[in-house]
Amino acid sequence: MLTEVKAYSSWHSAPTLALSENGRAETDPLQIRNIGGLDPVKAAITITPLGTVDGSTYGGASIATRNIVLTLHPNPDWKNWTFESLRRLLYTYFMPKRAVRLVFYSDDIDPVEISGVVESVDANPFSKDPEILVSIICPDPYFTALDPITITGKTVQPGGTPTIVNYQGNVEAGLYLQVSFTSGQTAPALIALQIGDPRLQYFAVTATISSTMYYEMNTVPQNKFLQNVALGTGVITNLYPKINTREGVLWPILESGDNEFIVITDVGSHDWELRYFPRFGGL
């Protein structure tokens, strides 16, 4: 279950509101009564009716934005905080059109974060039980772990034994892979990444590495790259023109559960490092 939520303002000078570790939710200056929008977002399913027979054809599915709604209750102590001062404090974190970052802590998964833009802030200050509703629109609907998972290993030649990567997220995740030259080994002419069935995820590049250059790729959507990087100078060589794989093969991703992960070189045994952030469709 959720145990803690932190909000980070886009204003660098936003004040903080300290809460007592020995306090209770009912006596905190700001009480979170409810958080809506943490369940998996409804998918938009594309279907096309068939013209001459019953039924439809499936054309794909997508997940749009996530709408998180915070229900907050101010508890003024009338010494340091009033209803008005608490509401104005909230405005420094939640003002329409401003960006905000939320971090969720739980007792069963590692901390995750999500970023969004404040849509609205609605208060009912004249009620006997005042509440403030904060609506946040998150363009990326998934929750992402704060810290990456890092795994290292050695490249193998075709037919080698895979490394089992147990991915704890419940939404597919892109990855970052770096392959470095190992002293005494032969420089390869081909670097490939295979996850599970090679007919689905076998991504090969005509590329090499050396004592002065390493290989890296990133398969995170909207942040993909494929390049050699020179040690010392940091000069980057784009490797997109050297992709050597079958048409229609997807960029490698990790799926929930065990993934048979293999980094392949045509010669030698070189070091590789895998980094990824688990992602979740709901909390």
KEDONU-423668 format. One line per field, with one value per residue (C-alpha): residue number from 1; y, z, x. Coordinates in Angstrom, 2 decimals. Example, Ala and Ser with C-alpha at 12.3 -4.5 7.8 and 13.67 -1.06 7.14 Angstrom:
<rs>
k <- 1_2 $
y <- -4.50_-1.06 $
z <- 7.80_7.14 $
x <- 12.30_13.67 $
</rs>
This chain:
<rs>
k <- 1_2_3_4_5_6_7_8_9_10_11_12_13_14_15_16_17_18_19_20_21_22_23_24_25_26_27_28_29_30_31_32_33_34_35_36_37_38_39_40_41_42_43_44_45_46_47_48_49_50_51_52_53_54_55_56_57_58_59_60_61_62_63_64_65_66_67_68_69_70_71_72_73_74_75_76_77_78_79_80_81_82_83_84_85_86_87_88_89_90_91_92_93_94_95_96_97_98_99_100_101_102_103_104_105_106_107_108_109_110_111_112_113_114_115_116_117_118_119_120_121_122_123_124_125_126_127_128_129_130_131_132_133_134_135_136_137_138_139_140_141_142_143_144_145_146_147_148_149_150_151_152_153_154_155_156_157_158_159_160_161_162_163_164_165_166_167_168_169_170_171_172_173_174_175_176_177_178_179_180_181_182_183_184_185_186_187_188_189_190_191_192_193_194_195_196_197_198_199_200_201_202_203_204_205_206_207_208_209_210_211_212_213_214_215_216_217_218_219_220_221_222_223_224_225_226_227_228_229_230_231_232_233_234_235_236_237_238_239_240_241_242_243_244_245_246_247_248_249_250_251_252_253_254_255_256_257_258_259_260_261_262_263_264_265_266_267_268_269_270_271_272_273_274_275_276_277_278_279_280_281_282_283 $
y <- 0.00_3.62_5.06_8.48_11.01_13.87_16.78_18.81_22.30_23.79_26.96_26.74_28.98_27.09_26.85_23.51_22.40_20.29_17.56_15.96_12.35_11.63_13.39_11.92_12.48_14.10_16.73_17.43_20.99_19.44_16.10_13.98_12.54_10.85_10.33_9.49_8.32_5.70_2.76_1.68_4.23_3.16_2.11_3.56_0.56_1.06_-1.25_-1.15_-2.75_-5.38_-4.54_-7.88_-10.05_-9.58_-8.34_-5.93_-5.95_-4.87_-1.93_-1.33_0.23_3.13_4.69_8.43_10.71_10.03_12.37_12.37_14.18_15.05_15.76_17.89_19.10_22.06_21.78_25.22_25.52_29.26_30.02_29.41_28.45_29.62_28.35_31.17_30.67_26.93_27.53_30.00_27.51_24.97_27.51_27.51_23.79_23.48_26.37_25.71_25.38_24.75_21.48_19.27_16.01_13.44_10.65_7.73_5.46_2.05_-0.90_-3.42_-1.76_0.68_4.43_5.61_9.01_10.67_14.20_16.27_19.70_21.16_21.42_23.00_23.84_24.05_25.04_25.45_27.85_28.71_25.12_23.79_21.03_22.75_20.72_21.56_19.45_19.47_17.97_16.99_15.81_13.45_13.13_9.98_7.82_5.39_5.46_5.09_3.86_6.52_4.43_2.31_-1.41_-2.16_-5.59_-6.46_-9.41_-10.68_-10.84_-14.27_-15.60_-16.83_-19.73_-18.68_-18.91_-16.01_-13.96_-14.06_-10.53_-10.52_-7.37_-6.38_-3.72_-4.43_-2.18_-2.75_-0.71_0.50_-0.01_1.41_-0.90_-0.17_-2.55_-1.94_-3.47_-6.10_-6.04_-9.05_-9.81_-9.38_-6.34_-7.41_-6.38_-7.06_-6.28_-7.66_-7.75_-10.57_-10.85_-14.08_-15.20_-13.94_-13.65_-10.84_-9.14_-9.52_-6.14_-6.23_-3.40_-3.49_-1.83_-2.34_-1.30_-0.72_0.46_4.03_3.61_1.99_1.19_2.31_2.15_3.44_1.97_4.20_5.67_9.30_9.01_6.33_6.45_4.11_5.25_4.80_7.13_7.98_7.78_10.97_13.26_12.13_12.36_10.51_8.47_7.78_4.10_4.28_3.69_0.47_-1.28_-4.84_-6.59_-7.85_-5.44_-5.32_-6.39_-4.14_-2.16_-4.31_-3.88_-5.69_-7.38_-8.33_-11.43_-13.30_-12.10_-14.18_-11.42_-12.00_-9.54_-11.10_-10.28_-12.22_-12.57_-12.11_-11.78_-8.15_-6.33_-5.09_-3.05_-2.95_-0.19_0.20_1.82_-0.41_1.11_0.53_1.00_1.56_1.63 $
z <- 0.00_-0.44_2.57_1.42_-1.39_-2.17_-4.50_-6.14_-7.38_-10.59_-8.58_-7.05_-4.14_-3.15_0.66_2.42_4.96_7.69_9.19_12.56_12.44_15.48_14.08_12.57_9.20_10.92_12.58_9.76_8.39_5.02_4.95_1.81_1.85_-1.52_-4.62_-7.77_-11.04_-9.79_-11.52_-15.04_-17.62_-19.91_-23.34_-26.60_-28.80_-32.56_-34.32_-37.81_-38.56_-41.28_-44.28_-45.23_-42.11_-38.43_-36.16_-36.46_-37.08_-34.44_-35.53_-32.45_-29.01_-27.19_-23.75_-23.57_-20.62_-16.91_-14.77_-11.10_-8.72_-5.19_-2.54_0.14_3.43_5.25_9.04_10.27_13.75_13.82_15.14_12.19_9.57_8.59_5.83_3.58_4.19_3.60_0.38_-0.82_0.05_-2.18_-5.00_-5.05_-5.86_-7.79_-10.12_-13.43_-16.37_-14.10_-14.11_-11.02_-10.08_-7.75_-6.02_-4.48_-1.77_-1.06_1.20_-1.67_-4.58_-4.92_-5.07_-8.39_-9.92_-12.50_-13.93_-15.16_-15.63_-13.22_-14.94_-12.17_-8.48_-7.00_-3.38_-1.34_1.40_2.62_3.53_7.08_5.80_3.23_0.61_-2.31_-5.47_-7.57_-11.07_-12.76_-16.37_-16.98_-20.70_-19.91_-18.18_-16.56_-13.17_-13.42_-10.75_-9.22_-9.41_-12.34_-12.20_-13.35_-14.56_-16.01_-18.00_-20.85_-24.53_-26.11_-29.63_-31.43_-29.56_-26.17_-22.82_-22.04_-18.85_-17.18_-16.48_-14.15_-14.94_-12.06_-13.88_-15.45_-18.49_-21.20_-20.69_-22.99_-21.93_-22.08_-23.12_-23.15_-24.55_-23.71_-25.03_-22.90_-23.01_-24.78_-26.79_-30.52_-31.62_-33.04_-36.34_-35.25_-32.02_-31.50_-28.74_-28.48_-25.99_-26.10_-29.53_-32.14_-34.68_-32.57_-30.84_-32.57_-33.14_-34.87_-35.81_-37.93_-35.35_-33.36_-30.06_-28.99_-26.10_-27.12_-28.06_-26.64_-28.03_-26.53_-27.42_-25.84_-26.76_-24.58_-26.79_-27.79_-26.60_-28.87_-30.01_-31.37_-31.35_-30.72_-28.16_-28.11_-24.68_-23.61_-26.30_-26.09_-29.87_-30.99_-34.18_-35.23_-36.06_-37.51_-41.09_-39.90_-38.50_-39.80_-38.85_-40.40_-41.41_-38.90_-35.90_-32.94_-30.91_-27.87_-24.81_-21.50_-20.71_-17.33_-15.84_-16.94_-20.10_-21.83_-22.46_-24.74_-26.02_-29.02_-30.72_-33.63_-31.80_-28.28_-24.87_-23.96_-21.05_-21.21_-18.82_-18.89_-17.19_-17.10_-15.06_-14.16_-15.24_-13.89_-15.40_-12.01_-8.28 $
x <- 0.00_1.06_2.83_4.04_3.66_6.04_5.28_8.05_7.26_8.66_9.37_12.85_11.85_8.70_8.48_8.34_5.78_7.36_5.19_5.71_6.93_4.78_1.73_-1.40_-3.02_-5.99_-3.79_-1.30_-1.56_-2.42_-4.20_-4.40_-7.89_-7.84_-5.71_-7.60_-6.14_-3.68_-5.37_-4.34_-5.48_-8.30_-7.01_-8.29_-9.11_-9.28_-11.75_-13.22_-16.62_-16.61_-18.74_-20.25_-20.00_-20.65_-17.89_-14.96_-11.24_-8.75_-6.60_-4.48_-4.63_-3.01_-2.89_-3.50_-2.76_-3.20_-5.30_-4.31_-6.64_-5.51_-8.14_-6.49_-7.90_-6.28_-5.97_-4.85_-3.35_-4.26_-0.79_1.50_-1.05_-4.53_-6.79_-5.62_-1.89_-2.17_-4.06_-1.44_1.30_-0.44_-0.51_3.31_3.20_-0.04_-0.78_-2.54_-0.15_2.85_4.78_4.84_6.53_5.02_6.94_5.07_6.47_5.00_5.69_5.73_7.59_10.47_9.67_8.22_7.65_5.44_5.47_2.59_1.05_-1.49_-4.87_-6.95_-7.06_-10.56_-11.21_-14.41_-13.20_-16.72_-17.58_-17.56_-15.29_-13.06_-11.23_-8.97_-9.08_-5.91_-6.11_-2.82_-2.52_0.43_1.39_3.40_0.78_3.24_4.94_8.72_11.13_13.37_16.52_17.70_18.44_22.00_23.20_26.61_27.89_30.04_29.16_28.81_29.04_25.88_24.31_25.72_23.95_21.60_21.43_18.01_16.78_13.77_11.83_9.56_7.55_4.16_4.62_7.25_10.41_13.15_16.75_20.26_23.10_26.82_29.44_33.10_36.29_38.04_41.84_43.35_40.21_39.65_37.67_34.28_32.75_29.15_27.27_23.77_21.18_18.66_15.82_13.86_12.70_15.24_12.42_10.96_13.88_17.22_18.86_22.25_24.61_27.74_29.96_33.12_34.68_38.28_40.40_39.53_35.85_32.74_29.28_25.98_22.31_19.12_15.73_13.54_10.77_11.40_15.00_16.47_20.07_22.71_26.33_30.02_31.59_35.29_36.89_38.61_37.15_33.52_33.13_29.98_29.59_26.01_25.44_21.92_23.18_24.85_21.79_21.94_18.73_15.51_12.77_9.96_12.07_11.30_13.80_14.61_12.39_11.98_8.68_7.24_8.84_11.95_13.72_16.41_18.94_21.94_24.54_26.27_29.58_31.04_34.39_35.72_34.13_33.57_31.96_28.40_26.27_22.48_20.47_16.70_13.95_10.98_7.67_4.17_0.73_-0.93_-0.27 $
</rs>
